[in-house]
Amino acid sequence: MRLGNKVALITGAGSGIGRESALLFAKEGAKVVVCDLNGQAGEETVTMIRSSGGEAAFVGGDVSKAADVQHMIEFAEATYDRLHILFNNAGIFHADDGSVVDTEEAIWDLTININLKGVFLGCKYGIPALLRAGGGSVINTASFVALLGAATSQSAYTASKGGVLSLTREISVEFARQNIRVNALCPGPVETPLLAELLADPDRRQRRLVHIPLGRFGKAQEMANAALFLASDESSFVNGSTFVVDGGITAAYVTPE
C-alpha cells in the first residue's frame, strides 16, 4: 500500500476533493483524521472509510480559528500517536465573490480567513507534528487561478489561492532540510459542492468549460489521485511544486472570439 503505516489529516474532508482523498488515502493504508466544520458530513466520510475496512476518526473545527486547528492536530496525535501527512484542503467559493469593485469586505475577509489563513494555521500547528514524526508531506490546495486570471470575476477567491501558492513555496524552502515536503495542488474547475452553485448557471458554466482543452470539468477523484501522489513516497523529490491538474487550461488559456 502506498500510504501504509502513515497517518493523514485532511481538512474539508466531508465532501468533494477532501472526501475522495480521505477514501483513497484510507484505501492505500493510511489512518485518516477527517476534519470538517460540518459534523454530519465528516462522520459520513468516516463511516464510508470504516465500511470499506479502513481506519478513520472525525474531529470538527473551523480552519480559520487557531484554537480549532490546534485541537485538530492534537486530536490526530492523541488518536494515532503521530502525523505524517497534512492536507490543507478546506476552502470556500462564495456566490457573492465577484469583481474587486463589487465584492463586499465581509466576503473578502471570510474567503481569505478560510482559504488562506486556514492554510497558514494548518501549517503553523501541523508542521511541528510532522517534525515530531520525523518528517512528512504537506499538501495545500491552491487553484489554477493562482497562476492566471479567472474567466469570471472572483477577486477574493483568486487572491486567496495566490496567497496559498506563495506561502507554499516559502514553507517548502524553510523546512526542506528537516524532511518536510510542501506542495501546492492546483485543480482546474471540478464538479464538487464547492462550485455547484456557480456551475448551475448555464452561462457561467459554459464560460469555464470553453477554456478546458479536454472539454469537461475535473472530477474529485482525479484530484484525490494527484494528492495521493504528493502524499506518498513516490513524490520524495517533489517539493515546492505547483502541481497543476486542470485539463490543460493553463497550457491553452485564450479568450474565444
C-alpha positions in Angstrom: 0.0 0.0 0.0 1.3 3.4 -0.9 0.4 5.0 2.5 0.9 2.0 4.7 1.7 3.0 8.4 1.0 6.6 7.7 -1.3 9.0 9.5 -3.0 11.7 7.4 -5.1 14.7 8.4 -7.4 16.1 5.8 -9.4 19.3 6.2 -12.7 19.8 4.3 -13.0 16.0 4.2 -16.7 16.0 4.5 -17.3 16.4 0.8 -15.7 16.9 -2.6 -11.9 16.6 -3.1 -11.4 16.2 0.7 -13.8 13.2 1.0 -12.5 11.5 -2.1 -8.9 11.9 -0.8 -9.8 10.6 2.6 -11.4 7.5 1.0 -8.4 6.9 -1.3 -5.8 7.6 1.4 -7.5 5.0 3.7 -7.7 2.5 0.8 -3.9 2.9 0.4 -3.3 2.1 4.1 -3.4 5.5 5.9 -5.1 6.1 9.1 -7.2 9.2 8.3 -8.2 12.1 10.5 -11.3 13.6 8.9 -11.7 17.3 9.6 -14.7 19.4 8.7 -16.9 22.1 10.0 -19.9 20.0 9.1 -20.0 17.3 11.7 -22.6 15.1 9.9 -20.7 15.2 6.6 -17.4 14.4 8.3 -18.9 11.5 10.2 -20.3 10.2 7.0 -16.9 10.1 5.5 -15.6 8.2 8.5 -18.4 5.7 8.2 -17.6 5.2 4.5 -14.0 4.6 5.3 -14.7 2.1 8.1 -17.3 0.3 6.0 -14.6 -0.4 3.5 -12.2 -1.8 6.1 -10.2 1.4 6.6 -9.4 3.3 9.8 -10.5 6.9 10.4 -11.7 9.3 13.1 -13.5 12.6 12.9 -12.7 15.9 14.5 -14.8 19.0 13.9 -13.5 22.6 13.7 -13.2 25.8 11.8 -9.8 26.1 10.0 -9.9 29.9 10.3 -9.7 29.6 14.1 -6.4 28.9 15.7 -7.8 27.0 18.7 -9.8 24.7 16.4 -6.8 23.9 14.2 -4.5 23.3 17.2 -7.1 20.9 18.5 -7.3 19.1 15.2 -3.6 18.4 15.3 -3.6 17.4 19.0 -6.5 15.1 18.3 -4.6 13.4 15.4 -1.5 12.8 17.6 -3.6 11.7 20.6 -5.6 9.2 18.4 -2.9 7.8 16.2 0.3 8.8 18.1 1.8 10.8 15.2 1.1 12.7 12.0 2.8 12.2 8.6 0.6 13.8 6.0 -1.2 17.2 6.3 -3.7 18.0 3.5 -4.9 21.6 4.0 -7.8 21.3 1.6 -10.7 23.1 3.2 -11.9 26.1 1.3 -14.9 28.1 0.1 -16.1 29.9 -3.0 -18.8 32.4 -2.1 -21.6 33.1 -4.5 -21.2 36.9 -3.9 -17.4 36.9 -4.6 -17.1 38.9 -7.8 -15.3 41.9 -9.2 -12.9 43.8 -6.9 -15.2 46.8 -7.1 -18.4 44.9 -6.2 -17.3 42.3 -3.6 -18.2 43.2 -0.1 -15.5 43.5 2.5 -17.1 40.8 4.6 -17.0 38.3 1.7 -13.3 39.2 1.2 -12.5 38.6 4.8 -14.4 35.4 5.1 -12.7 33.9 2.0 -9.2 35.0 3.0 -9.7 33.7 6.5 -10.8 30.2 5.4 -8.8 29.7 2.2 -5.5 31.4 3.2 -5.4 31.8 6.9 -6.7 28.3 7.2 -3.6 27.0 5.4 -1.4 29.2 7.5 -2.8 27.8 10.7 -2.7 24.3 9.4 1.0 24.6 8.7 1.6 26.6 11.9 0.3 23.7 14.1 0.7 20.8 11.8 4.4 21.1 10.7 5.6 20.7 14.3 3.7 17.5 14.5 5.3 16.2 11.3 8.7 17.1 12.7 7.9 15.1 15.8 7.1 12.2 13.5 10.5 12.5 11.7 9.1 14.3 8.6 6.3 14.1 6.2 4.3 15.7 3.4 2.1 18.9 3.4 -0.3 19.4 0.5 -2.0 22.8 0.2 -5.0 23.2 -2.1 -4.4 26.3 -4.3 -6.0 26.6 -7.8 -5.2 27.2 -11.4 -6.5 30.8 -10.8 -3.4 31.3 -8.7 -1.5 31.2 -12.0 -3.7 33.3 -14.3 -6.9 35.3 -14.3 -10.2 33.6 -14.0 -12.8 33.6 -16.8 -15.4 35.1 -14.4 -14.6 37.7 -11.7 -13.8 36.1 -8.3 -11.4 38.5 -6.7 -11.4 37.1 -3.1 -11.0 33.5 -4.2 -8.3 34.2 -6.7 -6.3 36.3 -4.2 -6.7 33.7 -1.5 -5.4 30.9 -3.8 -2.5 33.1 -5.0 -1.5 33.5 -1.4 -1.7 29.8 -0.8 0.7 29.2 -3.7 3.2 31.8 -2.4 3.0 30.6 1.2 3.6 27.0 0.0 6.8 28.0 -1.8 8.2 29.7 1.2 7.4 27.0 3.6 8.8 24.3 1.3 12.2 26.0 1.3 12.2 26.6 5.1 11.6 23.0 6.1 13.2 21.0 3.2 16.3 20.1 5.2 14.1 18.8 8.0 12.4 16.1 5.8 9.3 18.1 5.3 8.0 18.4 1.7 5.3 21.1 0.9 3.5 21.2 -2.4 0.5 23.1 -3.8 -2.2 21.2 -5.6 -3.8 23.5 -8.3 -7.0 22.0 -9.6 -8.9 23.3 -12.5 -12.7 23.6 -12.2 -14.0 20.5 -10.5 -17.5 19.1 -10.2 -17.8 19.4 -6.4 -20.3 21.0 -4.0 -17.9 24.0 -3.8 -18.7 25.0 -7.3 -22.2 23.5 -7.6 -24.0 26.9 -7.4 -21.6 28.6 -9.8 -21.7 25.8 -12.4 -25.5 25.6 -12.1 -25.7 28.8 -14.1 -25.5 27.7 -17.8 -23.8 30.9 -18.9 -21.1 30.8 -16.2 -20.7 27.1 -16.7 -20.0 27.5 -20.4 -17.6 30.4 -19.9 -15.5 28.0 -17.9 -16.0 24.9 -19.9 -14.9 26.6 -23.2 -11.4 27.1 -21.8 -10.7 23.5 -20.9 -8.9 21.6 -23.7 -10.2 18.3 -22.5 -13.8 19.6 -22.9 -15.1 18.7 -19.5 -14.7 19.6 -15.8 -12.5 17.7 -13.5 -13.6 15.0 -11.0 -12.9 15.0 -7.3 -11.4 11.5 -7.7 -8.9 12.9 -10.2 -7.7 15.5 -7.7 -7.5 12.8 -5.0 -5.2 10.8 -7.2 -2.9 13.7 -7.5 -3.0 14.3 -3.8 -2.1 10.7 -3.2 1.0 11.0 -5.3 2.1 14.1 -3.4 1.4 12.4 -0.1 3.3 9.2 -0.9 7.0 8.5 -1.0 6.7 8.2 -4.8 7.0 12.0 -4.8 10.0 12.1 -2.5 11.9 14.6 -4.7 8.9 16.8 -5.3 9.0 19.9 -3.1 7.8 23.4 -3.5 5.9 22.4 -6.7 2.9 24.0 -8.4 1.1 20.7 -9.1 -1.4 21.7 -11.8 -4.3 19.3 -12.5 -6.5 21.4 -14.8 -7.3 19.5 -18.0 -4.9 21.8 -19.9 -6.3 25.2 -19.1 -3.0 26.9 -18.2 -1.5 25.4 -21.3 -4.0 27.0 -23.7 -5.9 29.7 -21.9 -7.3 32.0 -24.6 -10.5 34.1 -24.9 -12.6 32.7 -27.7 -14.0 35.1 -30.3 
